[in-house]
């Protein structure tokens, strides 16, 4: 019994994953006004998106894939017996609900998991599922590995400003940090699928030191680390150097997530 995996475009993809025959990525969409819509990570490069984000008078909106888009992905994987969908946190988007609706439209064994994460975190969860597929595990083994990874996944990130999270409405419990003194650079995390304040720091240096302190045990234990950034590769290099590791997995965050956290954000996920 063979297994294929579907995820959405807010999952960071390691090199080679997109070319796998047993994998499909379903894009979310971002919109600059009512007349301009683009598929995340497909229709516009990250550099072009952030240039537009800087210049835009109106904050871009985002939307989840329609159920039919998921159905198309399922149909493209008709050679496989089972399909596992790993979806963006249901507390951040309706993508999970859309995938569940699509699963009910096909006469195929399709199961949908809420990763309760995004980008680098979802990327690590996906890699755990694919690892079991490659080891010859059956569908239950693959699902069990993904569920275990969801339970262990940690995402920490720093932002230069809370402005973008506030505008997008995805700020969650970090809202209480709004209006804080200048130069407050919080460390945020994703807990149970929601963006929450992890530590309140002042200045970029202390912000990074706080992330390093939290992640160092995972780095020293040689656990997989997935780094991510928005137009801030130098910060990731500094973070990896401080942790004493190589940047083996690095994601340039796409437009849908990037529009919510803003340029200059950087962080790391670990299991």
C-alpha positions in Angstrom: 0.0 0.0 0.0 1.6 3.2 -1.2 1.3 6.7 0.3 1.5 10.2 -1.2 1.6 13.5 0.6 0.0 16.8 -0.1 0.7 20.1 1.6 0.1 23.7 1.0 2.5 26.5 0.0 3.1 27.7 3.5 5.2 24.6 4.1 8.9 25.2 3.6 10.1 22.6 1.1 13.6 21.0 1.3 15.6 20.7 -2.0 14.2 18.0 -4.2 10.8 17.6 -2.5 8.8 19.4 -5.1 10.1 17.0 -7.8 8.9 13.9 -6.0 6.2 11.9 -7.9 4.5 11.1 -4.5 4.1 14.8 -3.5 2.0 17.8 -4.4 2.0 21.3 -3.2 -1.3 23.3 -3.3 -0.8 27.1 -3.3 -2.5 29.7 -1.3 -3.2 33.1 -2.9 -2.3 36.6 -2.1 -4.0 39.7 -3.5 -2.9 43.2 -4.1 -6.3 44.9 -4.3 -9.3 43.3 -6.0 -7.7 42.9 -9.5 -4.3 41.4 -8.8 -4.1 37.8 -7.5 -1.0 35.6 -7.4 -0.3 32.0 -6.3 2.1 31.9 -3.4 5.6 30.8 -4.4 4.5 30.3 -8.0 3.5 33.5 -9.8 5.9 35.9 -8.2 9.4 35.6 -6.9 10.0 36.4 -3.2 12.1 39.4 -4.2 9.3 40.8 -6.4 6.7 40.2 -3.7 8.6 42.1 -1.0 9.4 44.9 -3.3 5.6 45.2 -3.8 5.0 44.9 -0.1 7.2 47.8 0.6 5.6 50.0 -2.0 2.0 49.0 -1.6 -0.4 51.5 -0.3 -2.9 48.8 0.6 -1.9 45.8 2.8 -2.1 42.5 0.7 -4.8 40.0 1.6 -4.4 36.3 1.5 -6.8 33.4 0.9 -6.8 29.6 1.3 -7.0 27.2 -1.7 -10.5 26.3 -2.9 -11.4 22.7 -2.2 -11.3 22.0 -5.9 -7.6 22.8 -6.0 -6.9 20.1 -3.4 -9.1 17.7 -5.4 -6.9 18.3 -8.5 -3.9 17.4 -6.4 -5.5 14.3 -5.2 -6.5 13.3 -8.7 -2.9 13.8 -9.9 -1.8 11.2 -7.3 -4.2 8.5 -8.5 -1.4 5.9 -8.6 -1.1 6.0 -4.8 -3.3 4.1 -2.4 -3.5 6.7 0.4 -3.0 10.4 0.6 -2.0 12.3 3.7 -2.5 16.1 3.7 -0.4 18.3 6.0 -2.2 21.7 6.3 -1.3 25.1 7.7 -2.5 25.7 11.2 -6.2 26.0 11.3 -5.8 28.9 13.7 -4.0 30.9 11.0 -6.1 30.0 7.9 -9.0 28.1 6.5 -6.7 25.9 4.5 -7.2 22.9 6.8 -11.0 23.2 6.4 -10.7 23.5 2.6 -8.6 20.3 2.6 -11.1 18.5 4.7 -13.9 19.5 2.4 -11.9 18.3 -0.6 -11.2 14.9 1.1 -15.0 14.4 1.3 -15.4 15.0 -2.4 -13.2 12.1 -3.6 -13.7 8.4 -3.3 -10.1 7.9 -2.1 -8.6 7.3 1.3 -7.5 10.9 2.2 -6.7 12.0 5.7 -6.0 15.6 6.7 -3.7 16.7 9.6 -3.5 20.1 11.1 0.2 20.8 11.5 -0.5 23.6 14.0 2.5 25.2 12.4 3.8 27.0 9.3 6.8 27.3 7.0 9.9 25.8 8.7 7.9 24.0 11.3 5.6 22.4 8.7 8.7 21.7 6.7 10.2 19.5 9.4 6.9 17.7 9.9 6.8 17.0 6.2 10.3 15.7 6.2 9.5 13.3 9.0 6.5 11.9 7.0 8.6 11.6 3.8 11.4 9.8 5.8 8.9 7.1 6.8 7.6 6.8 3.2 11.1 6.3 2.0 11.8 3.7 4.6 8.8 1.7 3.3 6.4 2.4 6.1 2.7 1.9 5.5 0.1 4.7 5.7 -0.4 4.3 9.5 3.3 4.6 10.1 3.5 7.7 8.0 0.6 9.3 9.7 1.9 8.3 13.1 5.3 9.9 12.4 3.7 13.1 11.2 1.5 13.3 14.3 4.5 12.7 16.5 6.4 15.5 14.7 3.5 17.9 15.1 3.6 17.2 18.9 7.3 17.9 19.1 7.6 20.8 16.7 8.9 24.1 18.0 9.2 27.4 16.1 10.9 30.5 17.4 11.3 33.7 15.4 12.2 37.3 15.8 10.5 40.2 14.0 11.7 43.7 13.4 8.2 45.1 14.0 4.8 43.8 15.0 3.2 46.0 12.4 2.6 43.3 9.9 1.1 40.8 12.3 -1.2 43.4 13.7 -2.4 44.5 10.2 -3.0 40.9 9.2 -4.9 40.0 12.3 -2.6 36.9 12.9 -1.0 38.4 16.0 -2.8 36.2 18.4 -1.7 36.6 22.1 1.3 38.7 21.0 -1.2 41.6 20.7 -0.3 42.6 24.2 3.1 43.6 23.0 1.7 46.3 20.7 2.4 49.8 21.8 5.5 48.8 23.8 8.6 51.0 24.0 10.7 51.6 21.0 13.4 49.0 20.2 11.4 46.2 21.8 12.2 43.2 19.6 10.1 40.3 20.8 10.8 36.6 20.3 7.6 34.9 19.2 6.7 31.3 18.9 4.0 29.1 17.5 2.2 27.2 20.2 -0.8 25.0 19.5 -1.1 26.7 16.1 -1.1 30.3 17.3 1.5 33.0 17.3 2.3 33.8 20.9 4.9 36.0 22.7 7.8 33.9 23.9 10.1 36.5 25.3 10.3 40.3 25.3 13.7 41.5 24.5 15.2 44.9 23.7 17.4 45.2 20.6 18.3 42.7 17.9 21.3 41.4 19.7 19.3 40.3 22.8 16.6 39.0 20.6 19.0 36.7 18.8 20.6 35.7 22.1 17.3 34.6 23.5 16.6 32.4 20.4 20.1 30.9 20.7 19.5 30.1 24.4 16.3 28.3 23.6 17.5 26.4 20.6 21.0 25.4 21.8 19.9 22.2 23.5 18.3 21.0 20.3 21.4 22.0 18.3 23.8 20.2 20.7 21.6 17.1 20.5 22.0 17.2 16.7 18.2 17.5 16.2 17.1 18.7 12.7 17.0 22.5 12.5 15.1 24.4 9.7 16.0 28.0 9.4 13.8 30.6 7.7 14.0 34.3 7.0 12.6 37.2 5.0 15.3 39.2 3.3 17.6 38.6 6.2 20.2 35.9 5.3 22.9 37.5 7.3 20.8 37.1 10.5 20.4 33.5 9.8 24.1 33.0 9.2 24.8 34.7 12.6 22.1 32.6 14.3 23.6 29.3 12.8 27.1 30.4 13.8 26.0 31.2 17.3 24.4 27.7 17.5 27.6 26.1 16.1 25.7 24.4 13.3 25.6 24.5 9.5 22.6 26.0 7.7 21.6 22.7 6.0 17.9 23.6 5.7 17.1 27.2 4.9 13.7 28.6 3.8 13.1 32.0 2.2 9.6 32.7 3.5 7.0 33.2 0.8 4.5 35.9 0.3 1.5 34.5 2.2 3.4 34.0 5.5 5.8 36.9 4.8 3.0 39.4 4.5 2.0 38.6 8.0 5.4 38.7 9.7 7.2 41.3 7.6 10.7 41.8 6.1 13.6 41.3 8.5 12.0 38.3 10.3 14.1 35.3 10.9 13.9 32.2 13.0 14.4 28.4 13.4 12.3 25.3 13.9 13.3 22.1 15.6 11.7 18.8 16.7 
